[in-house]
Amino acid sequence: MKNNIGSKRLVVGAGYGLGEFLAQRATAVVMVVYTVVLLVSFLTGSNFTYEGWAGLFAQTWFKLFTLATLIGLFYHAWIGVVSIYQDYIKNIAVRFILHTASAMWLVACAVWSVQILWSV
């Protein structure tokens, strides 16, 4: 039986990075703040039409805030998906394919989101 204590401890899995932990918490805070701003805008606004929402999203500060939130959302999702793959998918080839497919999907969603956001 191996000695798995102290400096000889075998560290496995994806959950040993402080950076990923802090990044997920920071992106979660950005998403919560954005949700609060969006709810306050919705509850205090009187123009509940398409023109009212388009007017809100036409403002540069709101577009930039939405863009930052979307980037945070995609990065948050990437960290979570990679952690799940590293913890549960043991075959390296399958994990690589899933990483690649997930990265392509998230980049495509990000590009599409930017296209939608800046077309308003």
N, C-alpha and C positions, 0 to 999 in steps of 0.2 A: 504494500500500500504506500502511495506517495505521500510525502509531507506537503500539505497544501496550506501551510500557515506561514505568516510573516512574509519575508522577502521572496520566498519560493512559491508563493501563492500564484496559481494559474488564473489569470484574468481573461474571461471570455465574454462574448456578447457585445452589444453595441452601447450599453448603458453606462460606460465608464468615462464619458467625456463631459467635463464641466461646461465646455463651450456650447455644446448642443443643448444642454439643460438651460443655460442662461439665454441662449438665442430663442428657444421656444417660449420662455417666460416673457421675454421682451416683445416678441411678435404677438403674443396673447394680449399683453397690455395695450399695444397699438390697436388691435382689433376691438378690444373692449371700449377704448376711448372713441374710436370711430363709430361704434354702435350707439354709444351714448349721444354723440353729436348728431347722428342721423335721427335718433328717436326724438331728441329735443327739437330738431328742425321740423320733424313731422308733427309733433304735438303742439308746437307753438305757431306753426304756419296756418294760414287761412286759405291758401290756394292749393287745394288738393286735386289739381288737374295735371295733365301731362305737361302743360306749359310751366306750371309751378315747379315741378320736379326737374324739368329741363333747365329752367332758370337757375335752380340750385346747383345742378351739375355743370352748368356753363361757366361758373365762377372758377377762376384759375386756382385759388387756394383750395377749393373743394376737390377739384380734379387731382391736384397734387396729393392731397390727403388721401383720397380714394386710391390713387396709384401706389402710394406708400403702404397702405393697408393691404392692397392686393399682392404686392411684392412680399410683404410680411406673411400673408396667408399662404402663398405658394412655398415660401421657404419653410414655414411651420409644417406644412404638409410633407415636404421633402424630408425633413429631419425625422418626422414620425414614420414615414413609409420605410426609409432606410433602416431605422431602428428595428422595425418589425421584420423586414427581410433578413437582417443580420442575426436576429434572435431565432427565427423560425425556419429559414431556408438554409439548409446545410450544404446543398450542392452548389458549388461555386459557379458553374455555368448557368444554372437556372437563376441564381441570384443576380448574375451579371445581366442576363436578359431582362429580368424584372427591373433592375436599376435603370437600364437603358430605356426601356419602355416608359417607365414612370417619369424619367427626366424629360423625355420627348413630349409626353402628355402635358406635364406641368409647363414646359416652355411654350407649347402650342396654346395652352389656356392663358398664359400670361400675354402672349402676343395678341390673341383674340380680345382679351380684356382691355388692353391698351387701345386697340382699334375701336372697340365700342365706346370706351371712355372719351377718346379724343374726337369722336365723330359727333358728339352732342354739341 
